[in-house]
Amino acid sequence: MTKQSNSEDLSTKIFIKNWSIYRKIIENNNMSHKEGYSVLKQIISDEMQNPFSFLDLACGDAYYSSRVLNGSKAIKYVGIDISDQALSFAKDNFKGSQISADFIEADFVKFPEFLDSEPDVIWVGFSVHHLDSSQKLEFMKDIREVLAHGGLFMLYEPILIDGEDLKQYYVRFKNTFDKYWKGLDSEESEYLLEHVRETEKPETTQDWIALGKEAGFGNSEKVFSDRTGLYEIFKYK
Ligand SMILES: C[S@@+](CC[C@H](N)C(=O)[O-])C[C@H]1O[C@@H](n2cnc3c(N)ncnc32)[C@H](O)[C@@H]1O
């Protein structure tokens, strides 16, 4: 595992200090990992017919990514995350895999520094919404620049509804949380809600699509919306 950075702010604290909260979120399917990652698996199976490399930015424990790639034509995986705890779980999830896997502890927006070849697929699950709109655009331009010819970039992100501001987004998040989320005790719930209230900066569906076009992708589309209406997957080519 390559160690590159130790930076920490509120948007990363929840994951660095306490991966077990996020593990519970995944296990209870609160953020529709199961359905979203099935969509990723299907798209990869439809579109990646030749051996390919996969860059997983803010990969977390790679629980679902490793399962998506298992049985696909992936030959190389690189996971970048700022949490060494998450990366050690990610490493375990690739144990015994035929895929050559490398794990880098770093800020995911600095990913171009760590690449030795152009990735065929770049995936970011639930992490770009911490950036401001202008940073999102710069990040997506960097992706466009390094992505292999004919490659695929996909995002799984929370979305704003047209006309909604961040305060209203938080109220909608809290209502969704009360209705659908399971498995967290009251302290964990408070911690999670503070994280969402203080750090999330989602875009509307149209803005996620527009950002892709502005970054230079010819094809920019929404391919999935989860049951709660909070999360969507976007595909850029
Ligand atoms: C919501 S989790 C998403 C994990 C995984 N991608 C998924 O789909 O479940 C966010 C992840 O981003 C990581 N993270 C947060 N800020 C980061 C940063 N600036 N650079 C790299 N990783 C970061 C956290 O450690 C955490 O693993």
The ligand as an SDF file (V2000), in Angstrom:
LIG
                    3D

 27 29  0  0  0  0  0  0  0  0999 V2000
  -19.2210    7.4480    1.2360 C   0  0  0  0  0  0  0  0  0  0  0  0
  -17.7140    6.5610    1.2320 S   0  0  0  0  0  0  0  0  0  0  0  0
  -17.7810    5.7850   -0.3400 C   0  0  0  0  0  0  0  0  0  0  0  0
  -17.0210    4.4950   -0.4250 C   0  0  0  0  0  0  0  0  0  0  0  0
  -17.2430    3.7180   -1.7110 C   0  0  0  0  0  0  0  0  0  0  0  0
  -16.8050    4.4660   -2.8640 N   0  0  0  0  0  0  0  0  0  0  0  0
  -18.6990    3.3330   -1.8640 C   0  0  0  0  0  0  0  0  0  0  0  0
  -19.2280    3.4410   -2.9710 O   0  0  0  0  0  0  0  0  0  0  0  0
  -19.2950    2.8560   -0.9040 O   0  0  0  0  0  0  0  0  0  0  0  0
  -16.5720    7.8530    0.9890 C   0  0  0  0  0  0  0  0  0  0  0  0
  -15.1320    7.3790    0.9350 C   0  0  0  0  0  0  0  0  0  0  0  0
  -14.3460    8.4820    0.5230 O   0  0  0  0  0  0  0  0  0  0  0  0
  -13.1670    8.5200    1.2830 C   0  0  0  0  0  0  0  0  0  0  0  0
  -12.6990    9.9010    1.2070 N   0  0  0  0  0  0  0  0  0  0  0  0
  -13.2700   11.0180    1.7090 C   0  0  0  0  0  0  0  0  0  0  0  0
  -12.5810   12.1060    1.3360 N   0  0  0  0  0  0  0  0  0  0  0  0
  -11.5490   11.6550    0.5780 C   0  0  0  0  0  0  0  0  0  0  0  0
  -10.5010   12.3100   -0.1140 C   0  0  0  0  0  0  0  0  0  0  0  0
  -10.3690   13.6250   -0.1050 N   0  0  0  0  0  0  0  0  0  0  0  0
   -9.6400   11.5400   -0.8170 N   0  0  0  0  0  0  0  0  0  0  0  0
   -9.7480   10.1900   -0.8290 C   0  0  0  0  0  0  0  0  0  0  0  0
  -10.7390    9.5250   -0.2040 N   0  0  0  0  0  0  0  0  0  0  0  0
  -11.6320   10.2490    0.4840 C   0  0  0  0  0  0  0  0  0  0  0  0
  -13.5620    8.0260    2.6410 C   0  0  0  0  0  0  0  0  0  0  0  0
  -12.4710    7.5320    3.3800 O   0  0  0  0  0  0  0  0  0  0  0  0
  -14.5570    6.9360    2.2600 C   0  0  0  0  0  0  0  0  0  0  0  0
  -13.9270    5.7060    2.0870 O   0  0  0  0  0  0  0  0  0  0  0  0
  1  2  1  0
  2  3  1  0
  2 10  1  0
  3  4  1  0
  4  5  1  0
  5  6  1  0
  5  7  1  0
  7  8  2  0
  7  9  1  0
 10 11  1  0
 11 12  1  0
 11 26  1  0
 12 13  1  0
 13 14  1  0
 13 24  1  0
 14 15  1  0
 14 23  1  0
 15 16  2  0
 16 17  1  0
 17 18  1  0
 17 23  2  0
 18 19  1  0
 18 20  2  0
 20 21  1  0
 21 22  2  0
 22 23  1  0
 24 25  1  0
 24 26  1  0
 26 27  1  0
M  CHG  2   2   1   9  -1
M  END
$$$$
